[in-house]
Amino acid sequence: MQTTPVQAAGCVLWRRSASGGQLEVCLVHRPKYDDWSHPKGKLKRGEDPLTGALREVAEETGYRAAPGAVLPTVSYYANGRPKQVRYWAAEAVSGGFSPNDEVDRLLWLPPSAARTRLTQPRDRDLVDALLNTLRLA
C-alpha cells in the first residue's frame, strides 16, 4: 500500500468586486469530479509548493495571483492514497477565465456563498482561514 502522500498545492483565490469592493472567492468546477473546489493540483517532481500552487491557479483559472499568507494544509485520501494539499491565500491580479479540459466553470462568490457551494466540507475551513488572514492584514 502506498503510504507516501501525493503532494499537491493550491490557493484560495480572492479579489475585490468591481462594484462595491466586496470580497469574492474564486471556485472552480471540475467536470471530471463534478465538484466545486479551490484551484489546486499535484506538484511536478521537485517543484516548490508555492510555485506549484500559483501554476495551478494560472492553469485552472487563467488568473495571475499574488501570494499572501500560508493557509492550513489539508490531508485526505483520494483514490485510496493519502494526499496532502498545501494552500495559500492569493489575490487575483490579472487575467481571465477560459473553460478548459480540467475546469469548465468558474465562479466569483461572496465568502458565505462560496462556503455553501464548495463540495467538500474540508474546503469550507479554508474560506474561514482566508477571512481570518485578511482581517489580520
HELIX and SHEET records of a PDB file:
HELIX    1   1 PRO A   49  THR A   61  1                                  13    
HELIX    2   2 PRO A  111  ARG A  117  1                                   7    
HELIX    3   3 PRO A  121  LEU A  136  1                                  16    
SHEET    1   A 4 ASP A  35  SER A  37  0                                        
SHEET    2   A 4 LEU A  23  ARG A  30 -1                                        
SHEET    3   A 4 VAL A   6  ARG A  16 -1                                        
SHEET    4   A 4 LYS A  40  LYS A  42 -1                                        
SHEET    1   B 5 ASP A  35  SER A  37  0                                        
SHEET    2   B 5 LEU A  23  ARG A  30 -1                                        
SHEET    3   B 5 VAL A   6  ARG A  16 -1                                        
SHEET    4   B 5 ARG A  81  GLY A  95  1                                        
SHEET    5   B 5 TYR A  63  ALA A  78 -1                                        
SHEET    1   C 3 ASP A  35  SER A  37  0                                        
SHEET    2   C 3 LEU A  23  ARG A  30 -1                                        
SHEET    3   C 3 ARG A 105  LEU A 109 -1                                        
END                                                                             
